[in-house]
Amino acid sequence: MNREARRTKVVVPRKSYSAEYKQEAVRLVEEQGISLAQAARDLGINQNLLCMWRKQSLAQGKKAFPGHGNPTEAELSKLRKENELLRREREILKKAVGIFSQHLP
């Protein structure tokens, strides 16, 4: 085997799990009394990952697992301002249509 073949690494994309999945996995351990190891085996995930999710859940409660898909407060504020601007523009256009339609023969 040549050196190039030995140095080649296979890159496996990182798995991502939804907040609901993480919460259900933690709930499985906490409420049903299943051990971390058994729950991890049943779910097909690493025990350390489940342990980390549990720690986050205990420390942060409902705020744990915010994810990357949820808008942040700054983005939410920006979108609300943009939404208000678009509503005002729409109202102006409605009024303009009304005014111009009155002058048609």
N, C-alpha and C positions, 0 to 999 in steps of 0.2 A: 504494500500500500504506500503510495507516495505521500509526501508531506502535505500537499494541498488538500488531499482527501481527508486527512486527519484533522485539519484545522477548520473545516467547514462546520458551521453550527446551524442547526435547524431553529428558526425563529418561530415560536408558537405565539399567536396573538393572545393577549391577556383577556381573560374572561371578565365580563362585567355582570353584576347581579342587580336587580331592581331593589329598591328600598323595601317593597312589600315582601320580596323573597327573603331578604335578610331578617326582617321582623318576624316572619313566619318560622324561620330556622331557629331564631333565638327563643321564640315562644314554645317551640317544640321541646327545647331543653328545659326551660324554666317551668312551664305549666304541666307538661306531661311527665316530667321527671326522668326523661331519657338522658343517658350520659352524653357528654360532649363527643366522645369518641364514637359512640354508636350512632348518634344523630349525623355526624360528619360522614360516616360510612354510608348511611342510608341515603344521604343527599348527594353523595359523590363529590364532596369537597374536602379540603384539608382541614384537619382538626384545629390547627393554629388559626386558620381563617375564621372558623366559627367562634373560637375563643375571642378573637379580636372583635368580632361583631357583637358578642355578648358584653364585652367590656365597654364598647361604645354605647350600647343600649342602656347599660346601667348608669353610665356617667352622664349621658345627654338626654335620656328619656325619649320623648316624642321628636326631639330635634335631631336625633341620630339619623344618619344616612340621608343627608340632604340631596345627594346626587348632583350630576352636572347638568341635567336637563331642566331643572327648576330655575326660573329666573331669579336673579338676586334682587334685592330691594332697589338698587340703583337702576337696574334694567327695567324693573316694574314701574318705577316712577317715570322714566323716560317714555315708556310705552303709553302710560296714562296721559302724559302731556301731548304726545303725538296724536292719540285718539281724540282728545279734546279739540286740537287744531283741525283735524279732519272733520269733526262734527260741525265746527263753525264754518268751514269752507263749504260743506254740503248745504248748510242753511242759506248761505249767500247765493249759491248756485240755484237753489230752489226759488229764491226771491227773484233772481235775474230771469229765470224761465217765465215766471208769472208776469213780470213787467214786459218782457219782449213778446209774450203771447197775446197781450192786450192790444198791441199795435198792429197785429196782422189783420188784413182785410177779410 
